[in-house]
Amino acid sequence: MFICEHWPGQVDCILRRQTLSIPFGLQYAVSELPFGLQVIGPNERVDPARLEGYDVIELSGDTHLDLDMPRLAKERKLRARVVFVIEYTLRTRLQIIGLNRELSALRKAKSAIWTIWQERRRRRAIRECDALQTNGYPAYDSYHTLNPDTLLYLDNRMRDDLFASELEMAARRDHQSRSMPLRLINSGRLEPMKGSQDLIPFAAALRDMGKDFGLSPKFLPATSRALGRFDARHWA
């Protein structure tokens, strides 16, 4: 929506069909969208012929399906500038594989090897593209040296009033210096990649170590029932 409001021309979007839900996604009628929409297969590569006449082609650097686009655009002599947007680093990708409980050790090893091979393609594509947007410091640190036109993007949903003030930080330091109970917060979507499944074992470990801690019990019913194993001293 932001791009449509600020780009002085036509905006079109190509989406790959998928069965997984989009995080924070909403449902729209096609007629409500302020941009043109094309839907392709889940593993379909974008045909450069579709991109004739555009000035900028913005692609995800996190998917391996579009990493050949800088080369293909040059071969087809497209006038458009090719820009990648990337968030994950190689380290993050390998960590996700390692934490996947549905994969056997052999499949994890194969996935890691494939991921490392794709990283070589990714780094080559970033060198060849016209510009790069890195979402967050880790991606910037990993890739900014590969392309001289690199933008560091930080999540603009973080407003000043969401950050702790100097007085609040001082109060937290005082709280910790007096060995007061730990005050914990669990942030992120309730899905395995975000580590929410580690909350209960982590709480059990703190309890077994005799550590006092507090955590607001505002969770989904199943999580709240699991937290019920802990007494009020820990769950105030």
PyRosetta script that sets phi, psi and omega in degrees:
from pyrosetta import init, pose_from_sequence

init()
pose = pose_from_sequence("MFICEHWPGQVDCILRRQTLSIPFGLQYAVSELPFGLQVIGPNERVDPARLEGYDVIELSGDTHLDLDMPRLAKERKLRARVVFVIEYTLRTRLQIIGLNRELSALRKAKSAIWTIWQERRRRRAIRECDALQTNGYPAYDSYHTLNPDTLLYLDNRMRDDLFASELEMAARRDHQSRSMPLRLINSGRLEPMKGSQDLIPFAAALRDMGKDFGLSPKFLPATSRALGRFDARHWA")
pose.set_psi(1, -42.0)
pose.set_omega(1, -178.5)
pose.set_phi(2, -60.5)
pose.set_psi(2, -44.8)
pose.set_omega(2, -179.4)
pose.set_phi(3, -62.6)
pose.set_psi(3, -42.4)
pose.set_omega(3, -179.7)
pose.set_phi(4, -61.6)
pose.set_psi(4, -35.3)
pose.set_omega(4, -178.6)
pose.set_phi(5, -72.3)
pose.set_psi(5, -27.4)
pose.set_omega(5, -171.9)
pose.set_phi(6, -113.4)
pose.set_psi(6, -9.4)
pose.set_omega(6, 179.7)
pose.set_phi(7, -90.3)
pose.set_psi(7, 125.3)
pose.set_omega(7, -175.8)
pose.set_phi(8, -82.9)
pose.set_psi(8, 57.4)
pose.set_omega(8, -179.5)
pose.set_phi(9, 177.8)
pose.set_psi(9, -170.3)
pose.set_omega(9, -178.0)
pose.set_phi(10, -72.3)
pose.set_psi(10, 141.6)
pose.set_omega(10, 176.3)
pose.set_phi(11, -125.8)
pose.set_psi(11, 129.2)
pose.set_omega(11, 176.5)
pose.set_phi(12, -126.7)
pose.set_psi(12, 153.4)
pose.set_omega(12, -177.8)
pose.set_phi(13, -129.9)
pose.set_psi(13, 133.5)
pose.set_omega(13, 173.9)
pose.set_phi(14, -109.5)
pose.set_psi(14, 120.2)
pose.set_omega(14, -179.8)
pose.set_phi(15, -114.9)
pose.set_psi(15, 142.8)
pose.set_omega(15, 173.2)
pose.set_phi(16, -90.4)
pose.set_psi(16, 133.4)
pose.set_omega(16, 179.9)
pose.set_phi(17, -65.9)
pose.set_psi(17, 136.3)
pose.set_omega(17, 178.8)
pose.set_phi(18, -150.0)
pose.set_psi(18, 159.9)
pose.set_omega(18, 179.9)
pose.set_phi(19, -95.5)
pose.set_psi(19, -18.6)
pose.set_omega(19, 180.0)
pose.set_phi(20, -74.4)
pose.set_psi(20, 148.9)
pose.set_omega(20, 177.9)
pose.set_phi(21, -74.5)
pose.set_psi(21, 150.4)
pose.set_omega(21, 177.5)
pose.set_phi(22, -89.0)
pose.set_psi(22, 124.0)
pose.set_omega(22, 179.6)
pose.set_phi(23, -55.7)
pose.set_psi(23, 131.7)
pose.set_omega(23, 179.5)
pose.set_phi(24, 62.1)
pose.set_psi(24, 19.9)
pose.set_omega(24, -177.5)
pose.set_phi(25, -77.1)
pose.set_psi(25, 155.8)
pose.set_omega(25, 175.7)
pose.set_phi(26, -128.3)
pose.set_psi(26, 160.0)
pose.set_omega(26, 179.4)
pose.set_phi(27, -96.0)
pose.set_psi(27, 134.3)
pose.set_omega(27, 179.0)
pose.set_phi(28, -133.5)
pose.set_psi(28, 148.6)
pose.set_omega(28, 166.9)
pose.set_phi(29, -77.3)
pose.set_psi(29, 145.3)
pose.set_omega(29, -179.0)
pose.set_phi(30, -56.1)
pose.set_psi(30, -35.6)
pose.set_omega(30, -178.6)
pose.set_phi(31, -66.3)
pose.set_psi(31, -19.1)
pose.set_omega(31, -179.8)
pose.set_phi(32, -84.0)
pose.set_psi(32, -15.1)
pose.set_omega(32, -173.9)
pose.set_phi(33, -76.5)
pose.set_psi(33, 137.1)
pose.set_omega(33, 179.4)
pose.set_phi(34, -84.5)
pose.set_psi(34, 12.3)
pose.set_omega(34, -180.0)
pose.set_phi(35, -138.9)
pose.set_psi(35, 159.8)
pose.set_omega(35, 175.3)
pose.set_phi(36, -74.3)
pose.set_psi(36, 149.4)
pose.set_omega(36, -175.4)
pose.set_phi(37, -130.8)
pose.set_psi(37, 131.1)
pose.set_omega(37, 171.3)
pose.set_phi(38, -125.0)
pose.set_psi(38, 135.1)
pose.set_omega(38, -179.9)
pose.set_phi(39, -113.9)
pose.set_psi(39, 128.0)
pose.set_omega(39, 179.1)
pose.set_phi(40, -121.3)
pose.set_psi(40, 174.5)
pose.set_omega(40, -178.2)
pose.set_phi(41, -64.8)
pose.set_psi(41, 159.3)
pose.set_omega(41, -175.1)
pose.set_phi(42, -61.1)
pose.set_psi(42, -30.0)
pose.set_omega(42, 179.5)
pose.set_phi(43, -118.0)
pose.set_psi(43, 17.2)
pose.set_omega(43, -178.2)
pose.set_phi(44, -79.0)
pose.set_psi(44, 136.9)
pose.set_omega(44, 176.3)
pose.set_phi(45, -87.1)
pose.set_psi(45, 146.6)
pose.set_omega(45, -178.3)
pose.set_phi(46, -73.7)
pose.set_psi(46, 126.3)
pose.set_omega(46, 178.3)
pose.set_phi(47, -76.2)
pose.set_psi(47, 121.7)
pose.set_omega(47, 179.5)
pose.set_phi(48, -55.5)
pose.set_psi(48, -25.0)
pose.set_omega(48, 178.6)
pose.set_phi(49, -61.2)
pose.set_psi(49, -26.1)
pose.set_omega(49, 178.4)
pose.set_phi(50, -70.8)
pose.set_psi(50, -16.5)
pose.set_omega(50, -168.6)
pose.set_phi(51, -104.6)
pose.set_psi(51, 10.8)
pose.set_omega(51, 175.9)
pose.set_phi(52, -63.2)
pose.set_psi(52, 137.5)
pose.set_omega(52, 174.1)
pose.set_phi(53, 91.0)
pose.set_psi(53, -4.1)
pose.set_omega(53, 178.9)
pose.set_phi(54, -90.6)
pose.set_psi(54, 155.6)
pose.set_omega(54, 178.9)
pose.set_phi(55, -95.4)
pose.set_psi(55, -33.6)
pose.set_omega(55, -179.4)
pose.set_phi(56, -135.5)
pose.set_psi(56, 133.9)
pose.set_omega(56, 173.7)
pose.set_phi(57, -115.4)
pose.set_psi(57, 113.0)
pose.set_omega(57, -179.6)
pose.set_phi(58, -103.9)
pose.set_psi(58, 123.8)
pose.set_omega(58, -174.1)
pose.set_phi(59, -126.6)
pose.set_psi(59, 155.3)
pose.set_omega(59, 173.8)
pose.set_phi(60, -80.8)
pose.set_psi(60, 125.0)
pose.set_omega(60, 174.5)
pose.set_phi(61, -81.6)
pose.set_psi(61, -3.7)
pose.set_omega(61, -178.3)
pose.set_phi(62, -87.9)
pose.set_psi(62, -12.1)
pose.set_omega(62, 175.8)
pose.set_phi(63, -106.2)
pose.set_psi(63, 141.4)
pose.set_omega(63, -178.7)
pose.set_phi(64, -76.8)
pose.set_psi(64, -12.1)
pose.set_omega(64, -172.0)
pose.set_phi(65, -71.7)
pose.set_psi(65, -21.2)
pose.set_omega(65, -174.2)
pose.set_phi(66, -111.5)
pose.set_psi(66, 10.6)
pose.set_omega(66, -172.8)
pose.set_phi(67, -72.3)
pose.set_psi(67, -15.1)
pose.set_omega(67, 178.3)
pose.set_phi(68, -89.1)
pose.set_psi(68, -3.1)
pose.set_omega(68, -172.9)
pose.set_phi(69, -61.9)
pose.set_psi(69, -40.2)
pose.set_omega(69, 177.7)
pose.set_phi(70, -56.4)
pose.set_psi(70, -42.6)
pose.set_omega(70, 179.2)
pose.set_phi(71, -68.4)
pose.set_psi(71, -44.2)
pose.set_omega(71, -178.6)
pose.set_phi(72, -65.3)
pose.set_psi(72, -36.7)
pose.set_omega(72, 179.7)
pose.set_phi(73, -64.8)
pose.set_psi(73, -38.7)
pose.set_omega(73, 178.4)
pose.set_phi(74, -70.3)
pose.set_psi(74, -40.4)
pose.set_omega(74, 179.3)
pose.set_phi(75, -62.7)
pose.set_psi(75, -36.6)
pose.set_omega(75, -179.0)
pose.set_phi(76, -87.6)
pose.set_psi(76, -3.8)
pose.set_omega(76, 180.0)
pose.set_phi(77, 58.7)
pose.set_psi(77, 43.3)
pose.set_omega(77, 175.2)
pose.set_phi(78, -69.2)
pose.set_psi(78, 143.6)
pose.set_omega(78, -179.9)
pose.set_phi(79, -78.5)
pose.set_psi(79, -16.4)
pose.set_omega(79, -173.1)
pose.set_phi(80, -68.9)
pose.set_psi(80, 149.5)
pose.set_omega(80, 169.7)
pose.set_phi(81, -86.9)
pose.set_psi(81, 133.1)
pose.set_omega(81, -178.2)
pose.set_phi(82, -98.4)
pose.set_psi(82, 123.5)
pose.set_omega(82, -177.1)
pose.set_phi(83, -124.2)
pose.set_psi(83, 130.2)
pose.set_omega(83, 174.2)
pose.set_phi(84, -101.0)
pose.set_psi(84, 145.8)
pose.set_omega(84, 172.0)
pose.set_phi(85, -119.3)
pose.set_psi(85, 126.3)
pose.set_omega(85, -174.1)
pose.set_phi(86, -136.3)
pose.set_psi(86, 145.5)
pose.set_omega(86, 179.8)
pose.set_phi(87, -125.3)
pose.set_psi(87, -42.7)
pose.set_omega(87, -177.0)
pose.set_phi(88, -82.8)
pose.set_psi(88, 148.7)
pose.set_omega(88, 172.2)
pose.set_phi(89, -105.4)
pose.set_psi(89, 169.5)
pose.set_omega(89, 177.1)
pose.set_phi(90, -59.2)
pose.set_psi(90, -41.2)
pose.set_omega(90, 179.8)
pose.set_phi(91, -59.1)
pose.set_psi(91, -43.9)
pose.set_omega(91, 179.5)
pose.set_phi(92, -63.2)
pose.set_psi(92, -42.7)
pose.set_omega(92, -179.6)
pose.set_phi(93, -60.9)
pose.set_psi(93, -43.1)
pose.set_omega(93, -179.9)
pose.set_phi(94, -69.0)
pose.set_psi(94, -34.9)
pose.set_omega(94, 177.4)
pose.set_phi(95, -65.4)
pose.set_psi(95, -39.6)
pose.set_omega(95, 178.9)
pose.set_phi(96, -62.0)
pose.set_psi(96, -42.3)
pose.set_omega(96, 177.6)
pose.set_phi(97, -62.4)
pose.set_psi(97, -46.0)
pose.set_omega(97, -177.9)
pose.set_phi(98, -63.3)
pose.set_psi(98, -29.4)
pose.set_omega(98, -177.5)
pose.set_phi(99, -89.9)
pose.set_psi(99, -4.4)
pose.set_omega(99, -178.4)
pose.set_phi(100, -76.0)
pose.set_psi(100, 109.2)
pose.set_omega(100, -176.5)
pose.set_phi(101, -77.0)
pose.set_psi(101, -9.5)
pose.set_omega(101, -179.0)
pose.set_phi(102, -87.3)
pose.set_psi(102, -9.2)
pose.set_omega(102, -178.6)
pose.set_phi(103, -99.8)
pose.set_psi(103, 139.5)
pose.set_omega(103, 173.6)
pose.set_phi(104, -74.5)
pose.set_psi(104, 168.8)
pose.set_omega(104, 179.4)
pose.set_phi(105, -60.3)
pose.set_psi(105, -38.5)
pose.set_omega(105, 179.8)
pose.set_phi(106, -66.3)
pose.set_psi(106, -44.6)
pose.set_omega(106, -179.9)
pose.set_phi(107, -66.9)
pose.set_psi(107, -34.5)
pose.set_omega(107, 176.0)
pose.set_phi(108, -63.2)
pose.set_psi(108, -41.9)
pose.set_omega(108, 179.5)
pose.set_phi(109, -63.2)
pose.set_psi(109, -44.6)
pose.set_omega(109, 179.0)
pose.set_phi(110, -63.4)
pose.set_psi(110, -42.2)
pose.set_omega(110, 179.8)
pose.set_phi(111, -64.8)
pose.set_psi(111, -38.4)
pose.set_omega(111, 179.6)
pose.set_phi(112, -65.1)
pose.set_psi(112, -43.2)
pose.set_omega(112, 179.0)
pose.set_phi(113, -62.9)
pose.set_psi(113, -45.4)
pose.set_omega(113, 178.8)
pose.set_phi(114, -61.4)
pose.set_psi(114, -41.3)
pose.set_omega(114, -178.9)
pose.set_phi(115, -64.7)
pose.set_psi(115, -40.7)
pose.set_omega(115, 178.7)
pose.set_phi(116, -65.4)
pose.set_psi(116, -38.9)
pose.set_omega(116, 178.3)
pose.set_phi(117, -65.0)
pose.set_psi(117, -42.3)
pose.set_omega(117, 178.3)
pose.set_phi(118, -64.5)
pose.set_psi(118, -30.2)
pose.set_omega(118, 179.5)
pose.set_phi(119, -63.2)
pose.set_psi(119, -34.8)
pose.set_omega(119, 176.4)
pose.set_phi(120, -63.0)
pose.set_psi(120, -43.3)
pose.set_omega(120, 176.5)
pose.set_phi(121, -63.5)
pose.set_psi(121, -41.1)
pose.set_omega(121, -178.0)
pose.set_phi(122, -62.9)
pose.set_psi(122, -45.7)
pose.set_omega(122, -178.6)
pose.set_phi(123, -66.5)
pose.set_psi(123, -35.5)
pose.set_omega(123, 176.3)
pose.set_phi(124, -65.6)
pose.set_psi(124, -42.5)
pose.set_omega(124, 180.0)
pose.set_phi(125, -63.4)
pose.set_psi(125, -39.2)
pose.set_omega(125, 179.6)
pose.set_phi(126, -65.8)
pose.set_psi(126, -36.6)
pose.set_omega(126, 176.4)
pose.set_phi(127, -65.1)
pose.set_psi(127, -35.7)
pose.set_omega(127, -173.4)
pose.set_phi(128, -86.2)
pose.set_psi(128, -19.8)
pose.set_omega(128, -176.5)
pose.set_phi(129, -76.6)
pose.set_psi(129, 169.6)
pose.set_omega(129, -176.0)
pose.set_phi(130, -82.4)
pose.set_psi(130, -29.2)
pose.set_omega(130, -179.3)
pose.set_phi(131, -160.2)
pose.set_psi(131, 162.4)
pose.set_omega(131, -176.4)
pose.set_phi(132, -138.1)
pose.set_psi(132, 134.1)
pose.set_omega(132, 170.6)
pose.set_phi(133, -109.9)
pose.set_psi(133, 122.8)
pose.set_omega(133, 178.3)
pose.set_phi(134, -106.7)
pose.set_psi(134, 124.5)
pose.set_omega(134, -179.0)
pose.set_phi(135, -91.1)
pose.set_psi(135, 95.5)
pose.set_omega(135, 178.3)
pose.set_phi(136, 103.3)
pose.set_psi(136, 161.5)
pose.set_omega(136, -176.5)
pose.set_phi(137, -64.5)
pose.set_psi(137, -41.8)
pose.set_omega(137, -178.9)
pose.set_phi(138, -58.3)
pose.set_psi(138, -45.5)
pose.set_omega(138, 179.3)
pose.set_phi(139, -64.8)
pose.set_psi(139, -39.8)
pose.set_omega(139, 179.0)
pose.set_phi(140, -62.6)
pose.set_psi(140, -46.5)
pose.set_omega(140, -179.4)
pose.set_phi(141, -62.2)
pose.set_psi(141, -33.1)
pose.set_omega(141, -176.3)
pose.set_phi(142, -79.1)
pose.set_psi(142, -31.1)
pose.set_omega(142, -167.1)
pose.set_phi(143, -124.4)
pose.set_psi(143, -10.7)
pose.set_omega(143, -171.2)
pose.set_phi(144, -65.6)
pose.set_psi(144, -24.9)
pose.set_omega(144, -179.7)
pose.set_phi(145, -74.5)
pose.set_psi(145, -11.4)
pose.set_omega(145, -177.6)
pose.set_phi(146, -84.9)
pose.set_psi(146, -20.0)
pose.set_omega(146, -176.4)
pose.set_phi(147, -141.7)
pose.set_psi(147, 123.8)
pose.set_omega(147, -177.0)
pose.set_phi(148, -67.2)
pose.set_psi(148, -19.6)
pose.set_omega(148, -179.9)
pose.set_phi(149, -106.4)
pose.set_psi(149, 71.9)
pose.set_omega(149, -177.3)
pose.set_phi(150, -112.2)
pose.set_psi(150, 132.1)
pose.set_omega(150, 178.2)
pose.set_phi(151, -107.5)
pose.set_psi(151, 130.9)
pose.set_omega(151, 172.0)
pose.set_phi(152, -90.8)
pose.set_psi(152, 117.3)
pose.set_omega(152, 179.9)
pose.set_phi(153, -109.0)
pose.set_psi(153, 131.3)
pose.set_omega(153, 176.3)
pose.set_phi(154, -116.1)
pose.set_psi(154, 140.5)
pose.set_omega(154, -175.1)
pose.set_phi(155, -51.9)
pose.set_psi(155, 117.6)
pose.set_omega(155, -177.4)
pose.set_phi(156, -85.2)
pose.set_psi(156, 9.1)
pose.set_omega(156, 173.6)
pose.set_phi(157, -80.8)
pose.set_psi(157, -9.6)
pose.set_omega(157, -179.8)
pose.set_phi(158, -86.1)
pose.set_psi(158, 106.9)
pose.set_omega(158, 178.8)
pose.set_phi(159, -93.6)
pose.set_psi(159, 163.8)
pose.set_omega(159, -178.5)
pose.set_phi(160, -57.9)
pose.set_psi(160, -36.6)
pose.set_omega(160, -176.3)
pose.set_phi(161, -73.3)
pose.set_psi(161, -8.0)
pose.set_omega(161, 177.4)
pose.set_phi(162, -88.2)
pose.set_psi(162, -12.4)
pose.set_omega(162, 179.8)
pose.set_phi(163, -91.4)
pose.set_psi(163, 149.6)
pose.set_omega(163, 176.9)
pose.set_phi(164, -68.7)
pose.set_psi(164, 138.7)
pose.set_omega(164, 177.7)
pose.set_phi(165, -79.5)
pose.set_psi(165, 170.5)
pose.set_omega(165, 177.8)
pose.set_phi(166, -61.0)
pose.set_psi(166, -39.4)
pose.set_omega(166, 179.1)
pose.set_phi(167, -65.2)
pose.set_psi(167, -41.2)
pose.set_omega(167, 179.0)
pose.set_phi(168, -65.8)
pose.set_psi(168, -39.8)
pose.set_omega(168, 177.6)
pose.set_phi(169, -64.4)
pose.set_psi(169, -39.8)
pose.set_omega(169, 178.4)
pose.set_phi(170, -64.1)
pose.set_psi(170, -40.0)
pose.set_omega(170, 178.7)
pose.set_phi(171, -64.4)
pose.set_psi(171, -37.1)
pose.set_omega(171, 178.6)
pose.set_phi(172, -67.4)
pose.set_psi(172, -41.3)
pose.set_omega(172, 178.2)
pose.set_phi(173, -62.5)
pose.set_psi(173, -40.7)
pose.set_omega(173, 178.5)
pose.set_phi(174, -65.2)
pose.set_psi(174, -39.6)
pose.set_omega(174, 179.1)
pose.set_phi(175, -60.0)
pose.set_psi(175, -44.9)
pose.set_omega(175, -178.9)
pose.set_phi(176, -72.3)
pose.set_psi(176, -36.1)
pose.set_omega(176, -178.0)
pose.set_phi(177, -66.2)
pose.set_psi(177, -22.6)
pose.set_omega(177, 179.8)
pose.set_phi(178, -96.5)
pose.set_psi(178, 16.3)
pose.set_omega(178, 177.6)
pose.set_phi(179, 54.0)
pose.set_psi(179, 40.2)
pose.set_omega(179, 176.3)
pose.set_phi(180, -76.6)
pose.set_psi(180, 163.5)
pose.set_omega(180, 179.6)
pose.set_phi(181, -55.3)
pose.set_psi(181, 141.7)
pose.set_omega(181, 176.6)
pose.set_phi(182, -64.5)
pose.set_psi(182, 139.5)
pose.set_omega(182, 176.9)
pose.set_phi(183, -113.4)
pose.set_psi(183, 111.4)
pose.set_omega(183, -172.6)
pose.set_phi(184, -107.0)
pose.set_psi(184, 153.2)
pose.set_omega(184, 174.9)
pose.set_phi(185, -136.5)
pose.set_psi(185, 137.9)
pose.set_omega(185, 176.2)
pose.set_phi(186, -104.7)
pose.set_psi(186, 117.8)
pose.set_omega(186, -176.3)
pose.set_phi(187, -118.7)
pose.set_psi(187, 137.2)
pose.set_omega(187, 177.4)
pose.set_phi(188, 127.7)
pose.set_psi(188, 163.7)
pose.set_omega(188, 178.2)
pose.set_phi(189, -65.8)
pose.set_psi(189, 151.1)
pose.set_omega(189, 179.5)
pose.set_phi(190, -81.5)
pose.set_psi(190, 77.3)
pose.set_omega(190, 177.8)
pose.set_phi(191, -146.7)
pose.set_psi(191, 156.5)
pose.set_omega(191, -173.2)
pose.set_phi(192, -55.1)
pose.set_psi(192, -39.3)
pose.set_omega(192, -175.9)
pose.set_phi(193, -62.7)
pose.set_psi(193, -26.7)
pose.set_omega(193, 179.9)
pose.set_phi(194, -87.0)
pose.set_psi(194, -4.0)
pose.set_omega(194, 174.2)
pose.set_phi(195, 81.8)
pose.set_psi(195, 13.5)
pose.set_omega(195, -178.0)
pose.set_phi(196, -63.0)
pose.set_psi(196, -24.6)
pose.set_omega(196, 179.8)
pose.set_phi(197, -69.7)
pose.set_psi(197, -13.3)
pose.set_omega(197, -179.9)
pose.set_phi(198, -87.9)
pose.set_psi(198, -5.4)
pose.set_omega(198, -175.5)
pose.set_phi(199, -61.6)
pose.set_psi(199, -48.3)
pose.set_omega(199, -176.7)
pose.set_phi(200, -66.8)
pose.set_psi(200, -49.5)
pose.set_omega(200, 176.8)
pose.set_phi(201, -58.6)
pose.set_psi(201, -36.6)
pose.set_omega(201, 178.8)
pose.set_phi(202, -64.7)
pose.set_psi(202, -42.9)
pose.set_omega(202, 177.9)
pose.set_phi(203, -63.8)
pose.set_psi(203, -40.2)
pose.set_omega(203, 178.9)
pose.set_phi(204, -63.4)
pose.set_psi(204, -39.3)
pose.set_omega(204, 179.7)
pose.set_phi(205, -65.3)
pose.set_psi(205, -41.9)
pose.set_omega(205, 177.9)
pose.set_phi(206, -62.9)
pose.set_psi(206, -42.0)
pose.set_omega(206, 179.4)
pose.set_phi(207, -62.7)
pose.set_psi(207, -45.1)
pose.set_omega(207, -179.0)
pose.set_phi(208, -65.2)
pose.set_psi(208, -26.6)
pose.set_omega(208, 177.8)
pose.set_phi(209, -83.0)
pose.set_psi(209, -4.5)
pose.set_omega(209, -179.5)
pose.set_phi(210, 77.5)
pose.set_psi(210, 22.1)
pose.set_omega(210, -178.7)
pose.set_phi(211, -89.7)
pose.set_psi(211, 131.4)
pose.set_omega(211, 174.7)
pose.set_phi(212, -81.2)
pose.set_psi(212, 137.1)
pose.set_omega(212, 178.7)
pose.set_phi(213, -155.3)
pose.set_psi(213, 161.3)
pose.set_omega(213, 178.1)
pose.set_phi(214, -134.4)
pose.set_psi(214, 145.6)
pose.set_omega(214, 179.5)
pose.set_phi(215, -154.4)
pose.set_psi(215, 128.2)
pose.set_omega(215, -176.5)
pose.set_phi(216, -60.9)
pose.set_psi(216, 125.8)
pose.set_omega(216, -176.3)
pose.set_phi(217, -84.9)
pose.set_psi(217, 45.0)
pose.set_omega(217, 179.7)
pose.set_phi(218, -101.3)
pose.set_psi(218, 81.3)
pose.set_omega(218, -175.3)
pose.set_phi(219, -130.3)
pose.set_psi(219, 179.3)
pose.set_omega(219, 173.5)
pose.set_phi(220, -63.9)
pose.set_psi(220, 155.2)
pose.set_omega(220, -175.6)
pose.set_phi(221, -50.7)
pose.set_psi(221, -43.9)
pose.set_omega(221, -177.8)
pose.set_phi(222, -63.4)
pose.set_psi(222, -39.9)
pose.set_omega(222, 178.8)
pose.set_phi(223, -68.7)
pose.set_psi(223, -41.4)
pose.set_omega(223, 179.8)
pose.set_phi(224, -61.9)
pose.set_psi(224, -39.0)
pose.set_omega(224, 178.2)
pose.set_phi(225, -64.4)
pose.set_psi(225, -39.6)
pose.set_omega(225, 178.9)
pose.set_phi(226, -65.3)
pose.set_psi(226, -38.5)
pose.set_omega(226, 179.2)
pose.set_phi(227, -68.4)
pose.set_psi(227, -18.9)
pose.set_omega(227, -179.9)
pose.set_phi(228, -64.6)
pose.set_psi(228, -12.6)
pose.set_omega(228, 177.8)
pose.set_phi(229, -71.3)
pose.set_psi(229, -13.8)
pose.set_omega(229, -177.1)
pose.set_phi(230, -101.9)
pose.set_psi(230, 147.1)
pose.set_omega(230, -175.4)
pose.set_phi(231, -82.2)
pose.set_psi(231, 173.5)
pose.set_omega(231, -174.1)
pose.set_phi(232, -65.3)
pose.set_psi(232, -22.0)
pose.set_omega(232, 179.4)
pose.set_phi(233, -62.4)
pose.set_psi(233, -34.0)
pose.set_omega(233, 179.7)
pose.set_phi(234, -92.1)
pose.set_psi(234, -27.0)
pose.set_omega(234, -175.4)
pose.set_phi(235, -119.7)
pose.set_psi(235, 63.7)
pose.set_omega(235, -179.0)
pose.set_phi(236, -80.0)
pose.dump_pdb("model.pdb")
